[in-house]
Amino acid sequence: MDAFATYQDLEARLNRVFSVDEQAWITTLLEDASTYLREDVIGLQVFPQSTVTFDAWADNGEVVLPQQPAQGVVSVVQDGDALEYTVRDGVVYLLNYDAEFPVTVEFTYGYATAPEGLKRWTCVLVSQALVPVELGLGLTVGGLSSVALDDFKAAFADAGESTGISLSDRNIGLIRAQYNSGVYVGGSR
C-alpha cells in the first residue's frame, strides 16, 4: 500500500531523525494512517493514481465515473466500437450510443503524487501515536491526558474513546468534504 507520507516527511515535521531500525517501523505506521484515511475517512482511492475499466449502462446518455478525482477518460467503447464523448465534472456524456447495450469506460483517477493535505494528516496521525508507543503503551491510548512514571499511572480525558489512530468527527468531515465529492455509480441496470 502506498502511504501518503514518508518517514522523511515526518522527520521534517518533527525536526527529528529516525534511526535505520525506526524507519521501517515509522513507514508501517504511516501506511496504517494512510489506510485509515483512505478507507475509513475518505472512502476512495485518491492516491496513487490508477487506470481502470468498468462496464455501465448509459442513463440518458450519461455515465457517472465511480471514482474521483477523475483525471481523464482513456476510451469509451460499446459493442467493440469507440464512442464519441465529452467529460464534465465526473460525468461522461455520450454523443452517440445504443441504449440497448452497456458501454465500457476506461479512465484514470487519483493523484499522481499524494496531496499535501493528506500528507500532513498522515503525519499528524502518526505523531499523535508516537508518544504512547515510545512509552510502551501501544497504539490504543487515545484521550491520554497524563502519565505518571513512579508506580505507573495513566489517565484518560475521554475514557479512552479516541483510542488508536483516529481523528475527531469534525476533522473527518473536513477531509471528506475536500477529497470525497459523494461520487456514486449511476445508470446501472
Protein Blocks (a to p, Z undefined) as FASTA:
>chain_A
ZZfbdfklmmmmnopacdfklmmmmmmmmmmmmmmmmmmmnopafbccdddddddddeeh
iacdfbdcdfbdfbdceehiacddddeehiacdfbdcfkbccdddddedjfbdcfklmmm
mmmmmmmmmmmmmnonojmlghiabdcfbhpacddfklommgcjdddfklmmmmmmmmmg
oiacehiZZ
